[in-house]
């Protein structure tokens, strides 16, 4: 009797290892507390002017918002006053 050759069992296919994604690290240079930076006077003046404009505009926005709320409350009062009046 001839014996049949035994074939080795096939291994289940394995997944290829996932590719590693390279993560670029950002190196941030931290300023030392005693380190001082200098800027041209034109830049400093421009920043000061911009800050002043922003402060002025914020004040204007605040005034307008309060005016809107006052006008809304007056409108509501006037509607009740006008529509609620009768000639009898």
Buried (B, 14 or more C-beta within 10 A) or exposed (E): EEEEEEEEEEEEEEEEEEEEEEEEEEEEEEEEEEEEEEEEEEEEEEEEEEEEEEEEEEEEEEEEEEEEEEEEEEEEEEEEEEEEEEEE
